[in-house]
């Protein structure tokens, strides 16, 4: 078997992402990416993260909202805080000079979970959740 490396963008549309609604004023997991078998993802300090969250009305969350990116083992026993940021810092999607860069590296192994957690002023709706996280996918190939 060979190993193939390629740039990859994890988004809300990924088959390995589960979205859940947020709760007003409480830390809530709004997105969970579960790393597939025989695959790993390497996040480097240069990788970018963008996020858009709104309620059902739709009203975007305010700048007082906090966002955490956490990598958790398959059993939920150990976790690594990848980022803790104000929501307004990660709302840029287009201007490459303003996009939020992660600033540190981590490897997401098979069955590990990457969670986007938010403490928001509004309840984030799953239909309005949009995010992107760049990474390098490392996958075993059959040939």
Number of C-alpha atoms within 10 A of each C-alpha: 8 8 13 12 14 11 11 15 17 19 20 21 12 10 11 14 17 16 19 15 18 25 18 16 13 14 16 21 22 22 25 20 22 22 20 17 12 13 18 21 24 18 21 17 12 14 19 20 24 21 21 18 26 21 20 15 8 12 14 17 21 15 13 12 18 19 23 20 21 18 25 20 17 15 10 10 7 9 15 12 13 17 17 14 14 17 22 17 16 20 19 16 16 9 7 10 8 12 17 20 19 20 13 12 13 16 16 23 21 16 18 22 24 22 23 20 20 29 24 25 19 20 23 28 20 19 15 17 19 17 20 18 18 21 25 19 22 20 18 15 11 7 6
